Amino acid sequence: MKVLLMYKSRDFDLTGKLPANAQTLIQDLELSTLFSAMARGDEFLAVVAEKAVLTSLIDLEEIRYRQQILKDCLQNSATVRGIYAIAE
């Protein structure tokens, strides 16, 4: 399994601003339920999930890179779960 980051050429920015319509999207799409399920009670993961979901990608290469990360994680789900368990 390769070590992949969310972005190929930069770090994930937890301090970046959310889009102006973030609260409307969260409410209209009931995203708080999704964020809660993704975080499973972990406040840090809730913040990461919110930022990741609400921060759009527009660059095709970044989208492809992110899809490769997902593919790798799905193919190595036991390893990903093991890494997460270490951090708990």
C-alpha positions in Angstrom: 0.0 0.0 0.0 1.3 3.4 -1.0 1.2 6.3 1.5 -1.1 8.8 -0.1 -2.1 12.2 1.1 -5.3 14.1 0.4 -3.5 16.4 -2.0 -0.5 15.5 -4.1 1.2 18.9 -3.8 -0.1 20.5 -0.6 -1.2 19.6 2.9 -4.9 19.4 3.9 -5.8 22.8 5.4 -8.1 22.5 8.5 -8.0 26.3 9.0 -9.3 27.1 5.5 -12.6 28.8 5.2 -15.7 26.9 4.3 -17.8 28.0 1.4 -20.3 30.8 2.2 -23.2 28.4 1.7 -21.8 25.7 4.0 -24.4 25.9 6.7 -27.2 25.9 4.2 -25.8 22.8 2.5 -25.3 21.1 5.9 -28.9 21.8 6.8 -30.6 21.1 3.4 -28.7 17.9 2.8 -28.7 16.8 6.5 -24.9 16.5 6.3 -24.5 16.6 10.1 -25.8 12.9 10.0 -23.1 12.0 7.5 -20.3 13.8 9.4 -21.4 12.1 12.7 -21.3 8.7 11.1 -17.9 9.4 9.5 -16.4 10.6 12.8 -18.0 8.0 15.1 -17.7 10.3 18.1 -14.2 11.7 17.2 -14.4 15.5 17.1 -11.2 15.8 15.1 -12.6 13.5 12.4 -15.8 15.4 12.4 -14.0 18.6 11.5 -11.9 16.8 8.9 -15.0 15.2 7.3 -16.8 18.6 7.2 -13.8 20.4 5.6 -13.2 17.5 3.1 -16.8 17.2 2.0 -17.6 20.9 1.8 -14.3 21.9 0.0 -14.8 21.2 -3.7 -12.2 20.0 -6.0 -12.2 21.5 -9.5 -8.8 20.3 -10.9 -9.1 17.1 -12.8 -5.7 15.8 -11.7 -6.6 16.4 -8.0 -9.9 14.5 -8.5 -8.1 11.6 -10.1 -5.5 11.6 -7.3 -8.3 11.5 -4.7 -10.0 8.7 -6.5 -6.8 6.7 -6.5 -6.5 7.2 -2.7 -10.1 5.8 -2.3 -9.3 2.9 -4.5 -6.1 2.1 -2.5 -8.0 2.4 0.8 -10.7 0.1 -0.4 -8.2 -2.5 -1.6 -6.4 -2.3 1.7 -9.2 -1.8 4.2 -7.7 -4.0 6.9 -4.5 -1.9 6.9 -6.5 1.4 7.0 -8.6 0.1 9.9 -5.5 -1.0 11.7 -3.9 2.4 11.3 -7.0 4.1 12.6 -7.1 1.7 15.6 -3.6 2.7 16.5 -4.6 6.3 16.6 -7.7 5.7 18.8 
